[in-house]
């Protein structure tokens, strides 16, 4: 995994520089998100992974999926990836690109995992608290993790704030053993 992140970094930096020069960061995000969503489709995964057709043919078929929907620069980027046999790195390139954008915009991506779906007002309170804590604009995403039993986990960068019932029970269990 870390090998893919390392290999993908130069590509992410290159498209980030191009997007900055063209003042088109949001356009690149839109195109790259569309491509990322396509990678979730099993038929697309099969196309990328199949050894039955040449790399050039795979690339041409993949790019054809987005004809008229992405910019020519994004299409050229995909062609470059395909010719270098690096389409499998796409998710990591996208992740690195979004990370560079977040740093430039002083944004922090925060993930809130909870046992149950949180209401918008609850997410707003968490977002506000995290903005004060991190002194940055917060981009929050929520997910449901039923293994937490109750409470929530808030994660950003390499930090985790574990406010889950599962964690509290594990802590209590550990204290009772000692």
Secondary structure, 3 states (H helix, E strand, C coil): CHHHHHHHHHHHHHHHHHHHHCCCHHHHHHHHHHHHHHHCCHHHHHHHHCCCCCHHHHHHHHHHCCCCCCCHHHHHHHHHHHHCCCHHHHHHHHHHHHHHHHHHCCEEEEEEEECCCCCHHHHHHHHHHHHHHHCCEEEEEEEECHHHCCCEEEEECCEEEECCHHHHHHHHHHHHHC
